[in-house]
Amino acid sequence: MGHWKHEDIFGEFDTGSNNSNSSDSDDEIVLPTYDYMADITLTRFAPTSLTWEPSPIGIPTICYCRKPALLKTQTIGLLMGTKFYSCAGDIRDGDCHIYKLLDDVILEEITLTKTKLGEIEGRLVELLTTVEKEKRMLQEMVNLYKEHNDKLIEMVTKVVRSDQEINDLKEMAFNLQAKVTNLETDLKS
């Protein structure tokens, strides 16, 4: 006898009935392997004008259909009272619409906040390091300025002393000239 073949959404498979050549039990049905999760697993595509989608993380503000996303409360069923974000438009139109539980949104926002705080902290560490380097460079410049200022004051002091010495020497030369002139007049007389 021949095999009965059955074909449905799972593909073609042998029911095992009317199989006299089979040593298996008539009750055993061999089902093909089927990935049931493939039908419900979300697949994301690169956003284009046709497949545009809002940010998948955090509080949704806009739906896939570009209408606003609103916070709603489940009013029937097992999840009654559960808060979730959903499209403000007609969600029964067969189009793809956003649905995100408030608990998931809060966890995502906390994660985003932690990530942003970590980035800010890293940037602050970089800025503090830069400020410390600039502070050291500024301190070196202040020290160099003080050193040059001290040298300049020392040089000005030496110039003032030299000027004083030159004036003293000029005065001595003038006095000597006067004495020489007096001596010459005394010798001539």
PyMOL commands that set and color helices and strands:
alter all, ss='L'
color gray80, all
select helices_A, chain A and resi 36-39+102-188
alter helices_A, ss='H'
color red, helices_A
select strands_A, chain A and resi 5-8+11-14+69-73+83-87+99-101
alter strands_A, ss='S'
color yellow, strands_A
deselect
rebuild
show_as cartoon
